[in-house]
Amino acid sequence: MATRDVASIICGALGSGVTRSKRRSQQWLRKAAENGHTKACLRIAFFMYGDYPYAREVGHVEEATGVATSAGVMEGHDVSPHVMSSVVYWMRKGRHDIVDELALFRRSALEGAKYCRNEGCGVVGHLKDFKVCPQCKTARYCGDACQKADWTTGGHKGTCGNSAHYTTRTF
């Protein structure tokens, strides 16, 4: 099987909730990025920039030191130089437009984004403000009401682990 196919399988599996371990999912994401999966490269860069759990630990690239400063992209970002160097490294590896993507990363970090999985919710905030579903550890909600609504009418009950063994649980 070609390396590209393996990377696609790995990255696809990550979106399917293969592992509940945040560290392990970051390790699989890095593996896909190292194998040339362009979306995985962008995701690992975004996760590192946003300080997702374990992303900076797993995504750090030692040989990337100084890449960001030489590229002239440090201005206006509140991210340490070694983290920014790794972020730029992954974006270059995935052949992404560094300046445009970093502007999106910064905007998301400053303004927040819509992380609540409930379709009817319009709450925008930072990732750390949203609680994780205690069963699948992947879906995020702004509060108990959105979690309950998504469980009953939004379809999360059918996709969350083995739903036959679970009852509705809140945070």
N, CA, C and O atoms as a DFTB+ gen file, in Angstrom:
684 C
 N C O
     1  1       0.850      -1.181       0.000
     2  2       0.000       0.000       0.000
     3  2       0.893       1.240       0.000
     4  3       1.888       1.284       0.724
     5  1       0.555       2.223      -0.786
     6  2       1.354       3.438      -0.900
     7  2       1.285       4.248       0.387
     8  3       0.311       4.174       1.135
     9  1       2.332       5.017       0.628
    10  2       2.407       5.835       1.835
    11  2       1.250       6.820       1.899
    12  3       0.702       7.069       2.974
    13  1       0.879       7.376       0.764
    14  2      -0.219       8.342       0.703
    15  2      -1.529       7.694       1.145
    16  3      -2.312       8.315       1.864
    17  1      -1.774       6.459       0.726
    18  2      -2.985       5.749       1.120
    19  2      -3.019       5.497       2.621
    20  3      -4.065       5.626       3.257
    21  1      -1.870       5.137       3.181
    22  2      -1.773       4.900       4.617
    23  2      -2.098       6.180       5.377
    24  3      -2.826       6.148       6.369
    25  1      -1.559       7.313       4.911
    26  2      -1.821       8.599       5.562
    27  2      -3.303       8.944       5.502
    28  3      -3.852       9.464       6.473
    29  1      -3.957       8.665       4.382
    30  2      -5.387       8.942       4.253
    31  2      -6.200       8.081       5.210
    32  3      -7.166       8.550       5.811
    33  1      -5.806       6.827       5.347
    34  2      -6.501       5.928       6.269
    35  2      -6.349       6.405       7.704
    36  3      -7.318       6.426       8.463
    37  1      -5.135       6.788       8.074
    38  2      -4.863       7.263       9.435
    39  2      -5.675       8.502       9.731
    40  3      -6.334       8.591      10.767
    41  1      -5.630       9.473       8.809
    42  2      -6.345      10.732       9.037
    43  2      -7.858      10.499       9.058
    44  3      -8.564      11.114       9.857
    45  1      -8.363       9.619       8.192
    46  2      -9.785       9.300       8.192
    47  2     -10.212       8.623       9.470
    48  3     -11.303       8.876       9.981
    49  1      -9.360       7.764       9.985
    50  2      -9.668       7.058      11.227
    51  2      -9.744       8.018      12.398
    52  3     -10.534       7.811      13.319
    53  1      -8.926       9.073      12.375
    54  2      -8.956      10.052      13.466
    55  2     -10.314      10.730      13.555
    56  3     -10.810      10.988      14.652
    57  1     -10.909      11.016      12.427
    58  2     -12.219      11.653      12.427
    59  2     -13.334      10.717      12.842
    60  3     -14.450      11.162      13.111
    61  1     -13.046       9.426      12.898
    62  2     -14.050       8.440      13.267
    63  2     -13.992       8.069      14.738
    64  3     -14.699       7.156      15.167
    65  1     -13.181       8.744      15.512
    66  2     -13.119       8.484      16.943
    67  2     -12.467       7.162      17.287
    68  3     -12.932       6.460      18.185
    69  1     -11.392       6.805      16.587
    70  2     -10.723       5.536      16.820
    71  2     -10.160       5.449      18.231
    72  3     -10.231       4.394      18.861
    73  1      -9.614       6.522      18.722
    74  2      -9.020       6.501      20.047
    75  2      -9.634       7.588      20.921
    76  3      -9.997       8.655      20.425
    77  1      -9.750       7.325      22.196
    78  2     -10.269       8.323      23.128
    79  2      -9.135       9.072      23.814
    80  3      -9.380      10.031      24.545
    81  1      -7.915       8.649      23.588
    82  2      -6.765       9.295      24.187
    83  2      -6.345      10.489      23.337
    84  3      -6.056      10.340      22.150
    85  1      -6.313      11.666      23.940
    86  2      -5.934      12.866      23.199
    87  2      -4.477      12.800      22.755
    88  3      -4.143      13.221      21.648
    89  1      -3.619      12.278      23.611
    90  2      -2.206      12.138      23.242
    91  2      -2.067      11.183      22.065
    92  3      -1.334      11.470      21.119
    93  1      -2.764      10.052      22.114
    94  2      -2.662       9.049      21.055
    95  2      -3.216       9.588      19.736
    96  3      -2.660       9.309      18.674
    97  1      -4.301      10.353      19.794
    98  2      -4.856      10.904      18.554
    99  2      -3.891      11.906      17.937
   100  3      -3.773      11.979      16.714
   101  1      -3.199      12.681      18.774
   102  2      -2.188      13.608      18.247
   103  2      -1.017      12.839      17.626
   104  3      -0.455      13.266      16.618
   105  1      -0.658      11.717      18.226
   106  2       0.419      10.906      17.669
   107  2       0.030      10.341      16.303
   108  3       0.854      10.313      15.389
   109  1      -1.211       9.892      16.161
   110  2      -1.677       9.391      14.874
   111  2      -1.749      10.518      13.850
   112  3      -1.429      10.317      12.678
   113  1      -2.167      11.695      14.287
   114  2      -2.228      12.842      13.392
   115  2      -0.829      13.194      12.888
   116  3      -0.644      13.496      11.709
   117  1       0.150      13.152      13.786
   118  2       1.523      13.434      13.367
   119  2       2.016      12.385      12.370
   120  3       2.709      12.709      11.406
   121  1       1.658      11.145      12.611
   122  2       2.067      10.070      11.703
   123  2       1.506      10.328      10.302
   124  3       2.214      10.162       9.308
   125  1       0.247      10.730      10.225
   126  2      -0.352      11.042       8.932
   127  2       0.339      12.244       8.291
   128  3       0.576      12.254       7.083
   129  1       0.663      13.257       9.097
   130  2       1.348      14.444       8.570
   131  2       2.741      14.087       8.058
   132  3       3.161      14.569       7.006
   133  1       3.451      13.252       8.793
   134  2       4.787      12.840       8.355
   135  2       4.741      12.054       7.053
   136  3       5.700      12.064       6.282
   137  1       3.621      11.371       6.809
   138  2       3.460      10.608       5.573
   139  2       2.915      11.456       4.433
   140  3       2.583      10.924       3.373
   141  1       2.819      12.760       4.635
   142  2       2.468      13.669       3.556
   143  2       1.008      14.008       3.392
   144  3       0.636      14.575       2.364
   145  1       0.159      13.691       4.354
   146  2      -1.260      14.036       4.258
   147  2      -1.402      15.530       4.535
   148  3      -1.150      15.978       5.653
   149  1      -1.805      16.306       3.522
   150  2      -1.805      17.767       3.639
   151  2      -2.790      18.279       4.685
   152  3      -2.491      19.241       5.393
   153  1      -3.964      17.648       4.795
   154  2      -4.930      18.093       5.808
   155  2      -4.399      17.824       7.214
   156  3      -4.624      18.617       8.128
   157  1      -3.701      16.715       7.384
   158  2      -3.129      16.397       8.693
   159  2      -2.060      17.420       9.059
   160  3      -1.953      17.806      10.223
   161  1      -1.274      17.863       8.094
   162  2      -0.257      18.889       8.347
   163  2      -0.904      20.175       8.845
   164  3      -0.435      20.791       9.802
   165  1      -1.991      20.571       8.181
   166  2      -2.682      21.795       8.587
   167  2      -3.336      21.631       9.948
   168  3      -3.306      22.555      10.761
   169  1      -3.925      20.470      10.210
   170  2      -4.577      20.233      11.503
   171  2      -3.574      20.251      12.647
   172  3      -3.838      20.838      13.697
   173  1      -2.432      19.614      12.450
   174  2      -1.449      19.593      13.538
   175  2      -0.906      20.996      13.786
   176  3      -0.641      21.363      14.930
   177  1      -0.738      21.791      12.714
   178  2      -0.293      23.178      12.878
   179  2      -1.337      23.985      13.644
   180  3      -0.991      24.751      14.543
   181  1      -2.611      23.818      13.293
   182  2      -3.686      24.542      13.975
   183  2      -3.775      24.127      15.435
   184  3      -3.927      24.974      16.316
   185  1      -3.682      22.828      15.695
   186  2      -3.769      22.338      17.068
   187  2      -2.603      22.842      17.904
   188  3      -2.779      23.167      19.078
   189  1      -1.420      22.912      17.317
   190  2      -0.263      23.434      18.052
   191  2      -0.448      24.915      18.355
   192  3      -0.190      25.366      19.471
   193  1      -0.892      25.659      17.364
   194  2      -1.087      27.100      17.545
   195  2      -2.134      27.368      18.620
   196  3      -1.968      28.265      19.446
   197  1      -3.209      26.591      18.608
   198  2      -4.297      26.776      19.566
   199  2      -4.060      26.116      20.910
   200  3      -4.910      26.215      21.795
   201  1      -2.934      25.449      21.090
   202  2      -2.559      24.777      22.333
   203  2      -3.582      23.726      22.752
   204  3      -3.990      23.661      23.912
   205  1      -3.987      22.902      21.778
   206  2      -4.851      21.765      22.088
   207  2      -4.065      20.800      22.974
   208  3      -2.834      20.803      22.942
   209  1      -4.753      19.977      23.763
   210  2      -4.045      19.049      24.645
   211  2      -3.064      18.153      23.878
   212  3      -3.434      17.498      22.904
   213  1      -1.835      18.140      24.325
   214  2      -0.742      17.305      23.809
   215  2      -0.248      17.693      22.421
   216  3       0.721      17.100      21.949
   217  1      -0.857      18.646      21.754
   218  2      -0.453      18.989      20.387
   219  2       0.968      19.533      20.337
   220  3       1.740      19.161      19.454
   221  1       1.318      20.398      21.260
   222  2       2.667      20.977      21.239
   223  2       3.722      19.949      21.613
   224  3       4.843      19.981      21.105
   225  1       3.360      19.055      22.489
   226  2       4.294      17.996      22.883
   227  2       4.555      17.039      21.718
   228  3       5.704      16.698      21.436
   229  1       3.509      16.617      21.057
   230  2       3.625      15.630      19.987
   231  2       4.084      16.259      18.673
   232  3       4.826      15.630      17.918
   233  1       3.660      17.476      18.393
   234  2       3.948      18.092      17.098
   235  2       5.262      18.840      17.009
   236  3       5.641      19.299      15.931
   237  1       5.964      18.971      18.125
   238  2       7.221      19.724      18.116
   239  2       8.232      19.082      17.165
   240  3       8.413      17.865      17.159
   241  1       8.878      19.914      16.373
   242  2       9.884      19.441      15.431
   243  2      11.189      20.140      15.767
   244  3      11.303      21.359      15.639
   245  1      12.163      19.367      16.195
   246  2      13.455      19.908      16.640
   247  2      14.194      20.632      15.521
   248  3      14.763      21.700      15.745
   249  1      14.190      20.056      14.308
   250  2      14.939      20.664      13.205
   251  2      14.286      21.922      12.648
   252  3      14.840      22.556      11.750
   253  1      13.125      22.291      13.163
   254  2      12.421      23.472      12.663
   255  2      12.809      24.749      13.399
   256  3      12.277      25.815      13.089
   257  1      13.722      24.670      14.366
   258  2      14.096      25.835      15.159
   259  2      14.568      26.973      14.261
   260  3      15.459      26.799      13.430
   261  1      13.961      28.125      14.442
   262  2      14.346      29.309      13.677
   263  2      13.624      29.455      12.351
   264  3      13.818      30.459      11.667
   265  1      12.807      28.505      11.966
   266  2      12.113      28.565      10.684
   267  2      11.154      29.754      10.645
   268  3      11.098      30.472       9.646
   269  1      10.410      29.963      11.711
   270  2       9.418      31.037      11.745
   271  2      10.070      32.409      11.707
   272  3       9.582      33.312      11.027
   273  1      11.167      32.570      12.434
   274  2      11.828      33.870      12.437
   275  2      12.451      34.160      11.086
   276  3      12.464      35.308      10.640
   277  1      12.971      33.126      10.426
   278  2      13.551      33.348       9.102
   279  2      12.467      33.620       8.066
   280  3      12.715      34.292       7.065
   281  1      11.274      33.102       8.304
   282  2      10.162      33.334       7.381
   283  2       9.498      34.681       7.640
   284  3       8.714      35.148       6.814
   285  1       9.801      35.320       8.788
   286  2       9.244      36.631       9.104
   287  2       7.774      36.613       9.456
   288  3       7.053      37.546       9.103
   289  1       7.302      35.585      10.140
   290  2       5.883      35.467      10.448
   291  2       5.573      35.650      11.930
   292  3       4.420      35.495      12.332
   293  1       6.547      35.967      12.734
   294  2       6.354      36.043      14.188
   295  2       5.554      37.265      14.632
   296  3       4.919      37.235      15.686
   297  1       5.576      38.314      13.861
   298  2       4.945      39.569      14.259
   299  2       3.445      39.416      14.515
   300  3       2.708      38.912      13.668
   301  1       3.008      39.857      15.692
   302  2       1.595      39.863      16.033
   303  2       1.053      38.567      16.600
   304  3      -0.139      38.485      16.897
   305  1       1.884      37.554      16.761
   306  2       1.416      36.275      17.290
   307  2       1.938      36.086      18.706
   308  3       3.108      36.341      18.988
   309  1       1.061      35.638      19.587
   310  2       1.429      35.430      20.992
   311  2       1.829      33.983      21.252
   312  3       1.462      33.405      22.275
   313  1       2.568      33.412      20.340
   314  2       3.021      32.029      20.443
   315  2       4.536      32.048      20.529
   316  3       5.196      32.829      19.843
   317  1       5.091      31.177      21.382
   318  2       6.539      31.159      21.557
   319  2       7.238      30.806      20.239
   320  3       6.662      30.116      19.398
   321  1       8.472      31.275      20.059
   322  2       9.191      31.040      18.796
   323  2       9.368      29.566      18.442
   324  3       9.269      29.206      17.269
   325  1       9.630      28.699      19.432
   326  2       9.829      27.289      19.073
   327  2       8.521      26.628      18.632
   328  3       8.529      25.742      17.777
   329  1       7.396      27.060      19.215
   330  2       6.098      26.531      18.782
   331  2       5.778      27.055      17.384
   332  3       5.323      26.304      16.522
   333  1       6.018      28.341      17.167
   334  2       5.739      28.940      15.862
   335  2       6.602      28.305      14.770
   336  3       6.144      28.132      13.641
   337  1       7.831      27.963      15.098
   338  2       8.708      27.308      14.118
   339  2       8.133      25.957      13.700
   340  3       8.146      25.608      12.519
   341  1       7.630      25.205      14.670
   342  2       7.024      23.910      14.348
   343  2       5.732      24.087      13.549
   344  3       5.457      23.311      12.634
   345  1       4.940      25.104      13.892
   346  2       3.703      25.386      13.161
   347  2       4.027      25.679      11.696
   348  3       3.398      25.130      10.790
   349  1       5.009      26.544      11.474
   350  2       5.411      26.899      10.113
   351  2       5.963      25.673       9.382
   352  3       5.698      25.484       8.195
   353  1       6.721      24.853      10.081
   354  2       7.264      23.633       9.487
   355  2       6.143      22.751       8.944
   356  3       6.223      22.279       7.810
   357  1       5.096      22.525       9.744
   358  2       4.006      21.653       9.311
   359  2       3.216      22.276       8.170
   360  3       2.744      21.560       7.287
   361  1       3.062      23.602       8.173
   362  2       2.344      24.244       7.073
   363  2       3.148      24.157       5.779
   364  3       2.580      23.950       4.706
   365  1       4.459      24.313       5.875
   366  2       5.294      24.164       4.684
   367  2       5.256      22.727       4.167
   368  3       5.185      22.499       2.959
   369  1       5.301      21.776       5.069
   370  2       5.275      20.365       4.674
   371  2       3.974      20.035       3.943
   372  3       3.969      19.240       3.003
   373  1       2.884      20.643       4.374
   374  2       1.587      20.428       3.724
   375  2       1.338      21.360       2.558
   376  3       0.267      21.322       1.952
   377  1       2.319      22.203       2.231
   378  2       2.242      23.148       1.115
   379  2       1.042      24.101       1.245
   380  3       0.288      24.307       0.294
   381  1       0.887      24.673       2.443
   382  2      -0.198      25.618       2.695
   383  2       0.353      27.044       2.678
   384  3       1.543      27.258       2.908
   385  1      -0.520      28.018       2.404
   386  2      -0.131      29.424       2.410
   387  2       0.038      29.863       3.859
   388  3      -0.943      30.002       4.589
   389  1       1.266      30.077       4.267
   390  2       1.592      30.335       5.670
   391  2       0.944      31.616       6.183
   392  3       0.342      31.612       7.257
   393  1       1.054      32.694       5.446
   394  2       0.554      33.988       5.919
   395  2      -0.966      33.962       6.096
   396  3      -1.477      34.399       7.128
   397  1      -1.684      33.455       5.103
   398  2      -3.146      33.411       5.193
   399  2      -3.626      32.479       6.308
   400  3      -4.533      32.825       7.065
   401  1      -3.017      31.306       6.402
   402  2      -3.428      30.350       7.433
   403  2      -3.130      30.871       8.839
   404  3      -3.938      30.692       9.750
   405  1      -1.980      31.511       9.017
   406  2      -1.649      32.063      10.331
   407  2      -2.619      33.176      10.720
   408  3      -2.942      33.337      11.897
   409  1      -3.079      33.939       9.739
   410  2      -4.073      34.980      10.028
   411  2      -5.374      34.338      10.522
   412  3      -6.005      34.849      11.446
   413  1      -5.775      33.216       9.904
   414  2      -6.972      32.500      10.364
   415  2      -6.761      31.912      11.750
   416  3      -7.657      31.972      12.592
   417  1      -5.581      31.344      11.994
   418  2      -5.272      30.782      13.315
   419  2      -5.361      31.867      14.377
   420  3      -5.954      31.658      15.435
   421  1      -4.769      33.029      14.094
   422  2      -4.758      34.131      15.065
   423  2      -6.173      34.632      15.334
   424  3      -6.548      34.867      16.483
   425  1      -6.952      34.793      14.268
   426  2      -8.331      35.258      14.430
   427  2      -9.122      34.268      15.287
   428  3      -9.879      34.676      16.168
   429  1      -8.952      32.996      15.036
   430  2      -9.646      31.972      15.816
   431  2      -9.209      32.005      17.275
   432  3     -10.028      31.830      18.177
   433  1      -7.911      32.229      17.509
   434  2      -7.391      32.283      18.881
   435  2      -7.903      33.514      19.624
   436  3      -8.191      33.436      20.818
   437  1      -8.019      34.639      18.941
   438  2      -8.460      35.875      19.591
   439  2      -9.976      35.951      19.757
   440  3     -10.477      36.299      20.827
   441  1     -10.695      35.623      18.695
   442  2     -12.148      35.780      18.710
   443  2     -12.877      34.527      19.166
   444  3     -14.021      34.591      19.617
   445  1     -12.221      33.409      19.048
   446  2     -12.882      32.150      19.346
   447  2     -13.560      31.608      18.100
   448  3     -13.474      32.199      17.024
   449  1     -14.224      30.493      18.257
   450  2     -14.903      29.860      17.132
   451  2     -16.126      29.120      17.666
   452  3     -16.354      29.058      18.874
   453  1     -16.907      28.561      16.741
   454  2     -18.096      27.808      17.135
   455  2     -17.675      26.359      17.355
   456  3     -17.505      25.605      16.397
   457  1     -17.510      25.976      18.607
   458  2     -17.087      24.624      18.937
   459  2     -18.240      23.741      19.401
   460  3     -18.092      22.521      19.477
   461  1     -19.376      24.340      19.708
   462  2     -20.509      23.560      20.199
   463  2     -21.062      22.700      19.066
   464  3     -21.358      23.206      17.984
   465  1     -21.200      21.400      19.319
   466  2     -21.642      20.455      18.291
   467  2     -23.126      20.592      17.987
   468  3     -23.571      20.168      16.921
   469  1     -23.892      21.163      18.879
   470  2     -25.333      21.342      18.679
   471  2     -25.561      22.319      17.526
   472  3     -25.127      23.471      17.576
   473  1     -26.249      21.839      16.485
   474  2     -26.458      22.641      15.271
   475  2     -27.174      23.966      15.527
   476  3     -26.860      24.968      14.884
   477  1     -28.110      23.985      16.438
   478  2     -28.889      25.185      16.689
   479  2     -28.196      26.215      17.569
   480  3     -28.729      27.305      17.781
   481  1     -27.037      25.891      18.074
   482  2     -26.331      26.781      18.990
   483  2     -25.442      27.748      18.211
   484  3     -24.790      27.367      17.239
   485  1     -25.427      28.976      18.645
   486  2     -24.597      29.979      17.987
   487  2     -23.498      30.511      18.888
   488  3     -22.896      31.541      18.583
   489  1     -23.227      29.835      19.983
   490  2     -22.223      30.294      20.938
   491  2     -20.831      30.206      20.329
   492  3     -20.439      29.173      19.785
   493  1     -20.097      31.298      20.428
   494  2     -18.727      31.357      19.940
   495  2     -17.826      31.606      21.140
   496  3     -18.129      32.449      21.984
   497  1     -16.738      30.886      21.218
   498  2     -15.816      31.067      22.332
   499  2     -14.525      30.324      22.085
   500  3     -14.238      29.886      20.972
   501  1     -13.765      30.194      23.130
   502  2     -12.483      29.505      23.044
   503  2     -12.664      28.037      23.413
   504  3     -13.549      27.686      24.195
   505  1     -11.830      27.198      22.850
   506  2     -11.944      25.754      23.014
   507  2     -12.024      25.341      24.477
   508  3     -12.806      24.460      24.835
   509  1     -11.226      25.968      25.313
   510  2     -11.178      25.579      26.721
   511  2     -12.492      25.858      27.460
   512  3     -12.733      25.293      28.526
   513  1     -13.337      26.721      26.902
   514  2     -14.611      27.059      27.538
   515  2     -15.711      26.037      27.254
   516  3     -16.770      26.084      27.879
   517  1     -15.473      25.120      26.323
   518  2     -16.472      24.133      25.945
   519  2     -16.151      22.801      26.608
   520  3     -14.999      22.370      26.652
   521  1     -17.186      22.167      27.118
   522  2     -17.006      20.894      27.813
   523  2     -17.106      19.738      26.827
   524  3     -17.835      19.809      25.838
   525  1     -16.373      18.686      27.108
   526  2     -16.311      17.510      26.246
   527  2     -17.333      16.478      26.696
   528  3     -17.570      16.309      27.892
   529  1     -17.935      15.792      25.738
   530  2     -18.865      14.706      26.048
   531  2     -18.107      13.664      26.873
   532  3     -17.034      13.223      26.460
   533  1     -18.638      13.265      28.022
   534  2     -17.910      12.335      28.888
   535  2     -17.806      10.917      28.328
   536  3     -17.021      10.116      28.835
   537  1     -18.578      10.594      27.300
   538  2     -18.546       9.241      26.746
   539  2     -17.566       9.113      25.592
   540  3     -16.677       8.263      25.636
   541  1     -17.708       9.937      24.560
   542  2     -16.848       9.788      23.382
   543  2     -15.596      10.656      23.457
   544  3     -14.633      10.411      22.731
   545  1     -15.597      11.656      24.318
   546  2     -14.450      12.548      24.518
   547  2     -14.081      13.356      23.274
   548  3     -12.971      13.880      23.183
   549  1     -15.004      13.461      22.315
   550  2     -14.704      14.240      21.118
   551  2     -15.691      15.383      20.890
   552  3     -15.274      16.472      20.495
   553  1     -16.972      15.170      21.124
   554  2     -17.981      16.206      20.917
   555  2     -17.864      17.253      22.020
   556  3     -17.661      16.922      23.188
   557  1     -17.995      18.505      21.638
   558  2     -17.906      19.605      22.606
   559  2     -19.218      20.366      22.645
   560  3     -19.907      20.510      21.635
   561  1     -19.549      20.853      23.845
   562  2     -20.797      21.584      24.049
   563  2     -20.558      22.781      24.954
   564  3     -19.663      22.776      25.799
   565  1     -21.392      23.823      24.755
   566  2     -21.267      25.028      25.581
   567  2     -21.934      24.822      26.945
   568  3     -21.636      25.550      27.892
   569  1     -22.826      23.843      27.051
   570  2     -23.489      23.595      28.328
   571  2     -24.365      22.356      28.283
   572  3     -24.459      21.675      27.262
   573  1     -25.006      22.077      29.419
   574  2     -25.845      20.892      29.556
   575  2     -27.028      20.897      28.585
   576  3     -27.381      19.856      28.030
   577  1     -27.636      22.058      28.383
   578  2     -28.820      22.136      27.526
   579  2     -28.489      21.746      26.088
   580  3     -29.254      21.022      25.450
   581  1     -27.360      22.218      25.578
   582  2     -26.960      21.880      24.209
   583  2     -26.588      20.405      24.095
   584  3     -26.873      19.767      23.081
   585  1     -25.959      19.867      25.125
   586  2     -25.602      18.456      25.082
   587  2     -26.861      17.587      25.046
   588  3     -26.943      16.638      24.266
   589  1     -27.834      17.912      25.888
   590  2     -29.078      17.141      25.930
   591  2     -29.840      17.261      24.610
   592  3     -30.378      16.276      24.106
   593  1     -29.882      18.471      24.057
   594  2     -30.593      18.676      22.791
   595  2     -29.929      17.891      21.665
   596  3     -30.622      17.286      20.847
   597  1     -28.609      17.892      21.612
   598  2     -27.902      17.170      20.560
   599  2     -28.018      15.664      20.753
   600  3     -28.023      14.907      19.782
   601  1     -28.110      15.231      22.003
   602  2     -28.237      13.800      22.292
   603  2     -29.588      13.282      21.805
   604  3     -29.669      12.205      21.213
   605  1     -30.633      14.043      22.054
   606  2     -31.981      13.562      21.722
   607  2     -32.358      13.830      20.269
   608  3     -32.891      12.940      19.608
   609  1     -32.098      15.022      19.756
   610  2     -32.557      15.366      18.400
   611  2     -31.429      15.576      17.398
   612  3     -31.677      15.558      16.193
   613  1     -30.209      15.773      17.857
   614  2     -29.108      16.104      16.952
   615  2     -28.363      14.922      16.387
   616  3     -27.536      15.090      15.490
   617  1     -28.629      13.733      16.885
   618  2     -27.997      12.554      16.330
   619  2     -26.729      12.095      17.018
   620  3     -26.108      11.126      16.582
   621  1     -26.328      12.774      18.092
   622  2     -25.104      12.362      18.772
   623  2     -25.267      11.005      19.459
   624  3     -24.295      10.269      19.628
   625  1     -26.479      10.684      19.846
   626  2     -26.735       9.400      20.511
   627  2     -26.332       8.230      19.613
   628  3     -25.827       7.218      20.099
   629  1     -26.551       8.364      18.333
   630  2     -26.225       7.299      17.393
   631  2     -24.753       7.191      17.069
   632  3     -24.294       6.137      16.629
   633  1     -24.003       8.258      17.278
   634  2     -22.579       8.252      16.924
   635  2     -21.659       8.194      18.126
   636  3     -20.446       8.067      17.959
   637  1     -22.183       8.282      19.302
   638  2     -21.374       8.360      20.524
   639  2     -21.128       6.968      21.092
   640  3     -21.995       6.405      21.760
   641  1     -19.962       6.420      20.833
   642  2     -19.600       5.122      21.398
   643  2     -20.621       4.056      21.072
   644  3     -21.181       4.047      19.976
   645  1     -20.864       3.184      21.981
   646  2     -21.884       2.147      21.829
   647  2     -23.120       2.648      22.549
   648  3     -23.272       2.405      23.747
   649  1     -24.000       3.335      21.858
   650  2     -25.134       4.024      22.476
   651  2     -26.118       3.090      23.166
   652  3     -26.934       3.548      23.965
   653  1     -26.064       1.810      22.883
   654  2     -26.986       0.878      23.533
   655  2     -26.688       0.742      25.021
   656  3     -27.579       0.408      25.802
   657  1     -25.451       0.997      25.419
   658  2     -25.049       0.825      26.814
   659  2     -25.047       2.124      27.613
   660  3     -24.791       2.117      28.817
   661  1     -25.331       3.237      26.942
   662  2     -25.257       4.519      27.635
   663  2     -26.629       5.118      27.820
   664  3     -27.548       4.889      27.035
   665  1     -26.738       5.879      28.866
   666  2     -27.915       6.703      29.053
   667  2     -27.440       8.144      28.960
   668  3     -26.235       8.395      28.957
   669  1     -28.353       9.083      28.884
   670  2     -27.957      10.481      28.782
   671  2     -27.231      10.911      30.044
   672  3     -27.773      10.836      31.146
   673  1     -26.018      11.355      29.868
   674  2     -25.213      11.864      30.996
   675  2     -24.836      13.293      30.688
   676  3     -24.574      13.644      29.537
   677  1     -24.810      14.105      31.705
   678  2     -24.351      15.482      31.514
   679  2     -23.003      15.622      32.165
   680  3     -22.481      14.671      32.748
   681  1     -22.447      16.790      32.070
   682  2     -21.078      17.042      32.523
   683  2     -20.932      16.848      33.994
   684  3     -19.840      17.021      34.534
